[in-house]
């Protein structure tokens, strides 16, 4: 059986070349996690007899391998262009709240992730997880894409330093006229927009690569100081150690991390462990649900009822990835919203995801050089995709408060709280309340009340200090 028939490329309106380009595009949009995830987790994970650099390298390899395994399941089983990796926010909660804040051993935190993954697999196998997602209020479904778009837009603008922190107004316009990153990032985003407007295949990939190359050229030409557009530490390591020595010195042995969750299961405090599992569960559940629905909406994968056909398959890939990740030594796996960059490049099947998985595995020998990819170059893509993803709000009836209130909350709360889960959860809480007042209690489904009440309790636990 060839690739065309296995992945139903003709039926999905794509081809092998387009899928490969889409995979490359998604890879460049999410490759930063190879560096960011170990950087965050290594703050909390200490292993006797190993240096910080060795632990970082182990975590980087675990990040790559776990992501690749998850994406192979997604590509071959679900046949969807959704990339998976350890989720941002979830890894920060793992490191800074659970381990460093609560004093929970990192092995126990991994055990909580493992249990969460098993719960997800069970819920997915029984259809319960898909059922919950399918009873999402319609306005929330339609607004998720725009909410994710606003989130991506904010992240991109911040990474490019076009938007910066401000004590008085929280955020303000950066010094675009004098900041090299802001200047180059703006030009890179503009290039992608022009190429996209001209329907150029691989517009995002071309823009990202051009921006990265421009940064190195500007540095080597002396237009900017080393370290501004190019990470100076990488060049220093190459000069001091040599490229071959750097690659040969990778800590490939991940056994100190793999299986550590077993020890965590033996030394758990039931009350704290239960709260940690519950929090991981809700955040991962709605992060994944939001990403799947938002990307599916953007890629026109939803059916006439606004649901993703065979959603249990990508959900199962997520659950398997989370469970395997905990066994190997990393935090919760989730579907990345940056997958929308590959969808924008034409990705429609699991071949896109398999391409990303293959590129991740190719990074293993290059772990010491992973930081050489300027993050600002990748984040130019998020600005364009963020703008494009606002397309879905055109289907929302803004004159009807039962639509406009939850939709607006979804779009605004996601970027303002830096959490897809929070935006969706607040919107779900608001929906039955507005619906009951405007149209009568009998118009609200029981499932909507149950979800709203459950999420209200979740928010109380999260914000009341019970976890601390």
C-alpha positions in Angstrom: 0.0 0.0 0.0 1.5 3.4 -1.0 1.4 6.7 0.9 -1.4 8.1 -1.3 -3.8 5.4 -0.4 -2.8 4.7 3.2 -3.3 8.4 4.2 -6.2 9.1 1.9 -4.3 12.0 0.4 -6.4 12.3 -2.8 -9.6 12.3 -0.7 -8.2 14.9 1.6 -7.2 17.2 -1.3 -3.4 17.0 -0.7 -0.3 15.2 -1.9 3.0 13.8 -0.6 5.0 17.0 -1.3 2.4 19.2 0.4 2.3 17.0 3.4 6.1 17.0 3.7 6.3 20.8 3.5 3.5 21.0 6.1 5.5 18.7 8.4 8.6 20.8 8.0 6.6 24.0 8.7 5.1 22.5 11.9 8.5 21.2 13.0 10.0 24.7 12.8 7.0 26.1 14.8 7.3 23.6 17.7 11.0 22.8 17.6 11.6 25.2 20.5 10.0 22.7 22.9 13.1 20.5 22.5 15.0 23.3 24.4 12.3 24.9 26.5 10.9 21.7 28.1 14.2 20.4 29.5 15.1 23.9 30.6 11.9 24.1 32.7 11.9 20.5 34.0 15.6 20.6 34.9 14.8 23.3 37.4 13.0 20.7 39.5 14.7 17.5 38.6 17.9 16.7 40.4 19.6 13.3 40.0 22.6 12.3 42.2 25.7 11.7 40.2 24.7 13.7 37.2 25.5 17.3 36.3 22.9 19.9 35.3 24.0 19.7 31.7 23.7 15.9 31.6 20.2 16.1 33.1 19.2 18.8 30.5 20.4 16.5 27.7 18.6 13.5 29.1 15.4 15.6 29.3 15.9 16.8 25.8 16.2 13.3 24.5 13.2 12.2 26.4 11.3 15.2 25.0 12.2 14.2 21.5 11.5 10.5 21.9 8.2 10.9 23.7 7.0 13.5 21.2 8.0 11.2 18.3 6.2 8.2 19.7 3.0 10.3 20.3 3.1 11.7 16.8 3.6 8.2 15.3 0.4 7.1 17.0 -1.3 10.3 15.8 -0.1 9.9 12.3 -0.6 6.2 11.8 -3.7 5.6 14.0 -5.6 8.9 13.9 -4.3 10.1 10.4 -4.5 13.7 11.5 -1.9 16.6 11.1 -1.8 17.3 14.8 1.7 17.4 16.4 2.2 16.5 20.1 4.8 17.3 22.6 5.1 18.1 26.3 2.8 21.1 26.9 3.9 24.5 28.0 2.2 25.5 31.1 1.8 21.9 32.1 5.6 21.5 32.5 5.7 24.8 34.4 3.0 23.6 36.8 4.9 20.3 37.1 8.2 22.0 38.0 7.3 25.2 39.9 4.0 24.4 41.6 4.1 20.6 42.2 7.8 19.9 42.8 9.3 23.2 44.0 6.1 24.7 45.5 4.4 21.7 47.1 7.6 19.9 47.8 6.4 16.8 46.0 9.3 14.6 44.7 9.7 14.8 41.0 9.2 11.0 40.8 5.8 11.4 42.4 4.9 14.2 40.0 5.7 11.8 37.1 3.5 9.2 38.8 0.6 11.7 38.8 1.1 12.3 35.1 1.2 8.5 34.5 -2.1 8.1 36.4 -3.6 11.0 34.5 -2.6 9.4 31.2 -4.3 6.1 32.2 -7.5 8.0 33.1 -7.5 9.7 29.7 -7.0 6.3 27.9 -9.9 4.8 29.8 -12.2 7.8 29.2 -11.3 7.8 25.5 -11.8 4.0 25.1 -15.2 4.2 26.6 -16.1 7.3 24.5 -16.7 9.5 27.6 -13.9 11.9 26.7 -15.3 12.5 23.2 -18.8 12.8 24.7 -17.7 15.6 27.0 -16.0 17.5 24.1 -19.0 17.0 21.9 -21.4 18.6 24.4 -19.2 21.8 24.3 -21.6 24.8 23.8 -21.7 25.7 20.1 -20.5 29.3 20.6 -17.5 28.1 22.6 -16.6 25.7 19.8 -16.7 28.4 17.2 -14.8 30.9 19.3 -12.0 28.5 20.3 -10.1 29.0 17.0 -10.1 32.8 17.5 -9.1 32.4 21.1 -6.1 30.3 20.2 -5.4 32.8 17.4 -5.3 35.6 19.9 -3.1 33.5 22.1 -0.6 32.7 19.3 -0.7 36.4 18.3 0.2 37.5 21.8 3.0 34.9 22.2 4.5 35.9 18.8 4.4 39.6 19.5 6.0 39.1 22.9 8.7 36.8 21.6 9.5 39.3 18.9 9.5 42.1 21.5 7.0 44.0 19.5 4.8 43.9 22.7 6.6 44.2 26.0 5.8 44.3 29.7 4.8 47.5 31.3 4.3 48.2 35.0 1.5 50.7 34.5 -0.5 49.1 31.7 0.8 45.5 31.9 1.8 45.5 28.2 2.9 48.2 25.7 4.5 48.7 22.4 8.2 47.8 22.3 11.0 49.8 20.8 10.5 48.5 17.3 12.6 51.2 15.6 15.8 50.3 17.5 15.3 46.7 18.6 17.0 44.3 16.1 14.7 41.4 17.1 11.6 43.5 16.7 12.8 44.8 13.3 13.8 41.5 11.9 10.7 39.8 13.3 8.4 42.4 11.8 10.1 42.0 8.4 9.9 38.2 8.7 6.2 38.3 9.5 5.6 40.7 6.7 7.4 38.4 4.3 5.3 35.4 5.4 2.1 37.5 5.0 3.1 38.5 1.4 3.9 35.0 0.4 0.7 33.7 2.0 -1.4 36.3 0.2 0.2 35.1 -3.1 -0.7 31.5 -2.2 2.9 30.5 -2.2 3.4 26.9 -1.1 5.4 26.7 2.1 5.1 30.4 2.8 5.6 30.1 6.5 8.6 27.8 6.2 10.2 30.1 3.7 9.6 33.1 6.0 11.0 31.3 9.1 14.1 30.1 7.4 14.7 33.5 5.7 14.4 35.2 9.1 16.8 32.9 10.8 19.4 33.2 8.0 19.0 37.0 8.1 19.8 36.9 11.8 23.0 35.0 11.3 24.1 37.2 8.4 23.5 40.4 10.4 25.5 39.0 13.2 28.5 37.8 11.1 28.5 41.0 9.2 28.9 43.0 12.4 25.5 44.8 12.0 24.5 43.6 15.5 26.5 42.4 18.5 26.9 38.7 19.1 24.2 37.4 21.3 21.5 39.8 20.1 20.1 37.8 17.1 22.3 34.6 17.5 22.8 32.7 20.8 26.5 33.5 21.6 26.8 30.5 23.9 26.4 28.0 21.0 29.1 29.6 19.0 31.4 29.7 22.0 30.8 26.0 22.6 31.7 25.1 19.0 34.8 27.2 19.2 36.0 25.7 22.5 35.0 22.1 22.1 34.5 21.6 18.4 31.3 20.3 16.7 32.3 16.6 16.8 33.2 16.7 20.5 29.9 18.5 21.4 27.8 15.8 19.6 29.9 12.9 21.0 29.5 14.2 24.5 25.7 13.9 24.7 24.2 12.0 27.7 22.2 9.4 25.8 21.5 7.2 28.9 18.0 8.2 30.1 17.6 5.3 32.6 17.8 7.6 35.6 14.5 9.2 34.3 12.8 6.2 32.7 10.8 4.2 35.2 11.2 6.8 38.0 7.5 7.1 38.2 7.3 3.6 39.8 9.1 5.0 42.9 6.7 7.9 42.9 3.8 5.5 43.1 5.2 4.0 46.2 5.7 7.3 48.1 2.5 9.2 47.5 0.4 11.3 49.9 -3.2 10.4 48.8 -4.7 13.8 49.3 -2.0 15.9 47.6 -1.5 13.2 44.9 -5.2 13.3 44.1 -5.3 17.1 43.8 -2.2 17.1 41.6 -3.8 14.4 39.3 -7.0 16.4 39.2 -5.2 19.6 38.2 -3.2 17.8 35.5 -6.4 16.2 34.3 -8.4 19.4 33.8 -5.6 21.5 32.3 -4.6 18.8 29.9 -8.2 17.9 29.0 -9.2 21.4 28.0 -5.8 22.3 26.5 -6.1 19.3 24.2 -9.8 19.8 23.5 -9.3 23.4 22.7 -6.3 22.7 20.4 -8.1 19.9 18.6 -11.3 21.9 18.1 -9.5 25.1 17.1 -7.2 23.5 14.6 -10.0 21.3 13.3 -12.1 24.3 12.8 -9.3 26.2 11.0 -8.5 23.2 8.8 -12.2 22.6 8.0 -12.1 19.2 9.6 -15.3 19.6 11.5 -18.6 18.1 10.2 -21.9 19.8 9.8 -22.6 19.4 13.5 -19.4 21.2 14.5 -17.7 18.0 15.7 -14.4 16.4 14.7 -15.1 12.9 13.1 -13.5 10.0 15.0 -12.2 12.4 17.7 -11.5 9.4 19.9 -8.4 8.6 17.8 -6.4 11.8 18.3 -7.6 11.8 21.9 -6.2 8.3 22.3 -2.9 9.4 20.8 -2.7 12.2 23.4 -3.5 9.7 26.2 -0.9 7.2 25.1 1.7 10.0 24.6 1.1 11.3 28.2 1.4 7.8 29.7 4.5 6.9 27.7 6.0 10.4 28.5 5.5 9.8 32.3 7.2 6.4 32.0 10.2 7.9 30.2 10.4 11.0 32.4 8.6 14.1 31.1 5.5 16.0 31.9 2.1 15.8 30.2 1.9 15.5 26.4 -0.7 17.6 24.6 -1.7 18.6 21.1 0.2 21.8 20.1 -1.8 24.7 18.7 1.3 25.4 16.5 0.1 22.5 14.4 -2.1 25.1 12.7 1.1 26.4 10.9 1.3 23.0 9.2 -2.4 23.0 8.4 -2.0 26.5 6.9 0.8 25.1 4.7 -1.6 22.4 3.4 -1.2 19.5 5.8 -4.3 17.4 6.0 -3.2 13.9 7.0 -1.1 11.9 9.4 1.8 12.1 6.9 2.4 15.6 8.1 2.6 14.4 11.7 5.0 11.6 10.8 7.2 14.1 9.1 7.4 16.1 12.2 8.2 12.9 14.2 11.0 12.0 11.9 12.5 15.5 12.1 12.3 15.4 15.9 14.3 12.1 15.9 16.9 13.6 13.6 17.5 16.2 16.3 18.8 13.7 18.8 22.5 13.9 17.7 22.1 17.6 17.5 20.7 18.2 21.0 23.7 20.5 21.9 22.9 22.6 18.8 19.2 22.8 19.3 19.5 26.2 20.9 21.1 27.5 17.7 17.7 27.9 16.1 16.6 31.4 16.9 13.2 31.3 18.6 12.2 34.7 17.2 12.4 33.2 13.7 9.9 30.4 14.5 7.6 32.8 16.3 7.1 35.0 13.2 4.8 32.2 12.0 2.5 32.5 15.1 1.7 36.1 14.3 0.4 35.2 10.8 -1.5 32.1 11.9 -2.9 34.0 14.9 -4.5 36.5 12.6 -5.8 33.9 10.2 -7.4 31.9 12.9 -9.9 34.7 13.7 -11.8 33.6 10.7 -14.1 31.4 12.8 -15.8 34.3 14.6 -17.7 35.2 11.5 -20.1 32.3 12.2 -21.0 33.6 15.7 -24.3 35.4 16.3 -22.9 38.4 18.2 -26.4 39.9 18.6 -27.5 36.9 20.8 -26.1 37.1 24.3 -26.2 33.3 24.7 -23.6 33.3 21.9 -21.7 36.5 22.4 -20.9 36.2 26.1 -19.3 32.8 26.1 -17.7 33.5 22.7 -16.2 36.8 23.9 -15.0 35.2 27.1 -13.3 32.4 25.2 -11.5 34.8 22.8 -10.3 37.2 25.6 -9.6 35.0 28.6 -7.3 32.6 26.7 -4.6 35.2 25.9 -5.1 37.2 29.1 -4.6 34.2 31.4 -2.1 32.6 29.0 -4.2 29.4 29.1 -6.5 27.8 26.6 -8.0 25.7 29.4 -9.0 28.8 31.4 -10.7 30.5 28.5 -12.7 27.5 27.6 -13.6 26.7 31.2 -14.9 30.2 32.0 -16.9 30.2 28.8 -18.5 26.9 29.7 -19.4 28.2 33.2 -21.0 31.2 31.7 -23.0 29.4 29.0 -25.7 27.7 31.0 -26.2 30.8 33.2 -26.8 33.1 30.3 -28.8 30.5 28.4 -31.1 29.8 31.4 -31.8 33.5 31.9 -32.3 34.4 28.2 -34.1 31.3 26.9 -35.3 29.4 30.0 -33.7 26.7 32.2 -35.4 23.9 30.1 -33.1 24.9 27.1 -30.0 24.0 29.0 -28.7 20.4 28.7 -27.9 18.6 32.0 -24.3 18.0 30.7 -23.8 21.8 30.5 -24.7 22.3 34.2 -22.5 19.4 35.2 -19.5 20.8 33.3 -20.1 24.3 34.7 -20.3 23.1 38.3 -17.2 20.9 38.0 -15.2 23.7 36.5 -16.3 26.1 39.1 -15.0 23.8 41.8 -11.8 23.4 39.8 -11.3 27.2 39.6 -11.9 27.5 43.3 -9.3 24.8 44.1 -6.8 26.5 41.7 -7.2 30.0 43.0 -8.0 29.5 46.7 -4.6 28.4 47.7 -5.7 24.8 48.6 -2.8 23.4 46.5 -0.3 25.4 48.6 
